[in-house]
Amino acid sequence: MAKSASSTFSSWKSSTTSPSKTTCYCGIPCKVQISRTAKNPGRKFFGCGNYNGGDNHCKYFLWCDCLNEEDDNSSMIELLSSQTSSIGNAVEKVEHITKEIKLLVEKVDSLTEEVVNLNHNVEAWVENGKRLKAIFWSICAIIVAKWIFLL
C-alpha cells in the first residue's frame, strides 16, 4: 500500500459490526468501515477498533473482500484436499486394476502357449493319421492282391 493511511481513510463511515475473527494490532475487534475515496467508493474494510479520527490507533487495514478471498481460499483448500483424497483413492483403484490386468495378461499368455502346444499336438496327430491311412490302404491293397492271386 503506497498511499498513507490518511489518504486511504480520507472519507469513511464507521460501523458497529465487529467480526469476531478479525482483530487489529491493538488486539481488539476491528470496526467495519466503508471507504468514501474516489478509487474505492463504498468498499468495506476492517480498521483499528481504536480509530476515532485521531492518531491514537494502530493503523490496521484489511479490505473486507480480501477476508472473503481468504475464506474462499480456505474453502478451496478444503475442496482441493477432498478432491486430492478422491484422486488418491482413484489412483489406488487404478493401480489395483492394473495389477489385475497384468495377472490376466500373464494368464492369457500362458493359455496362448498352451493352445500353441495343443495345436502342435493336433498337427502331429493329423500327420500320424495320414501315415496310418496310408498304411491301412497299403494293407488293404496287399489283402486284395493276395485274394486275387489265391483265386
C-alpha positions in Angstrom: 0.0 0.0 0.0 1.8 3.0 -1.2 -0.8 5.5 0.0 -0.7 6.7 3.5 -3.4 5.8 6.0 -4.8 9.3 5.9 -5.4 9.3 2.2 -6.9 5.8 2.4 -9.2 6.8 5.2 -9.9 10.3 3.8 -13.6 9.7 4.0 -15.0 6.8 6.0 -18.0 5.7 7.9 -17.7 3.5 11.0 -19.9 0.6 11.6 -20.7 -1.1 14.9 -20.2 -4.5 13.3 -17.1 -6.2 14.8 -16.3 -9.6 13.2 -15.0 -12.0 15.8 -12.2 -13.4 13.7 -10.6 -10.1 12.7 -8.7 -8.1 15.3 -6.3 -5.2 14.8 -2.7 -4.9 16.0 -4.0 -3.5 19.3 -5.7 -6.9 19.9 -9.2 -5.6 19.9 -12.0 -6.4 17.4 -11.8 -4.3 14.2 -14.5 -2.0 13.1 -16.0 -2.5 9.6 -15.8 0.8 7.8 -16.8 2.0 4.4 -14.3 3.7 2.1 -15.5 7.0 0.6 -12.4 7.6 -1.6 -12.7 8.1 -5.4 -10.7 5.0 -6.1 -12.7 2.6 -3.8 -16.1 4.2 -3.1 -18.4 2.1 -0.9 -15.8 -0.7 -0.5 -15.8 -2.1 3.1 -12.7 -2.5 5.1 -11.6 -3.5 8.6 -9.9 -0.8 10.6 -8.4 -0.4 14.0 -11.1 -0.6 16.7 -9.4 2.4 18.4 -9.7 4.6 15.3 -11.8 7.7 16.0 -10.2 10.2 13.6 -7.1 10.9 15.7 -3.7 9.4 15.8 -4.3 7.0 18.8 -4.7 3.8 16.7 -2.5 1.1 15.2 -3.5 1.8 11.5 -4.6 -1.8 10.9 -6.2 -2.1 7.5 -7.8 -5.0 5.5 -10.3 -4.9 2.8 -13.4 -7.0 3.7 -13.4 -8.7 0.3 -9.8 -9.8 0.9 -11.0 -11.6 4.0 -13.7 -13.2 1.9 -11.0 -14.2 -0.5 -9.2 -15.8 2.4 -12.4 -17.7 3.3 -12.8 -18.6 -0.3 -9.2 -19.8 -0.3 -9.8 -21.8 2.8 -12.9 -23.4 1.2 -10.9 -24.0 -1.9 -8.2 -25.7 0.1 -10.8 -27.9 1.8 -12.3 -28.8 -1.6 -8.8 -29.5 -3.1 -8.0 -31.6 -0.1 -11.1 -33.7 -0.5 -10.5 -33.9 -4.3 -6.9 -34.9 -3.6 -8.2 -37.7 -1.4 -10.6 -38.8 -4.1 -7.9 -38.8 -6.6 -5.7 -40.8 -4.3 -8.5 -43.4 -3.9 -8.9 -43.4 -7.7 -5.2 -43.9 -8.2 -5.2 -46.8 -5.7 -8.1 -48.4 -7.7 -6.3 -47.9 -11.0 -3.1 -49.5 -9.5 -5.2 -52.4 -8.3 -6.9 -52.8 -11.7 -3.5 -52.5 -13.4 -2.2 -55.4 -11.3 -5.3 -57.5 -12.1 -4.8 -56.7 -15.8 -1.1 -57.8 -15.6 -2.2 -61.1 -14.0 -4.9 -61.6 -16.7 -2.3 -60.8 -19.4 0.0 -63.5 -17.9 -2.9 -65.9 -17.8 -3.7 -65.2 -21.5 0.0 -65.6 -22.4 0.0 -68.9 -20.6 -3.2 -70.1 -22.3 -1.9 -68.9 -25.7 1.3 -71.0 -25.1 -0.9 -74.0 -24.2 -3.0 -73.5 -27.3 0.1 -73.4 -29.5 1.3 -76.6 -27.8 -2.1 -78.3 -28.4 -2.0 -77.1 -32.0 1.4 -78.8 -32.4 -0.1 -82.0 -30.9 -3.0 -81.9 -33.3 -0.7 -81.4 -36.2 1.3 -84.4 -35.1 -1.9 -86.5 -34.7 -3.0 -85.4 -38.2 0.4 -86.5 -39.6 0.1 -89.8 -37.7 -3.4 -90.2 -39.1 -2.2 -89.6 -42.6 0.5 -92.3 -42.1 -2.0 -94.7 -40.6 -4.4 -94.1 -43.5 -1.5 -94.8 -46.0 -0.6 -98.0 -44.0 -4.3 -99.0 -43.9 -4.7 -98.7 -47.7 -1.4 -100.4 -48.3 -2.6 -103.3 -46.1 -5.9 -103.3 -48.0 -4.1 -103.4 -51.3 -2.0 -106.3 -50.2 -5.0 -108.2 -48.9 -6.9 -107.6 -52.2 -3.8 -108.6 -54.2 -3.4 -111.9 -52.2 -7.0 -112.6 -52.5 -6.9 -112.1 -56.3 -3.8 -114.4 -56.6 -5.4 -117.1 -54.5 -8.5 -117.3 -56.6 
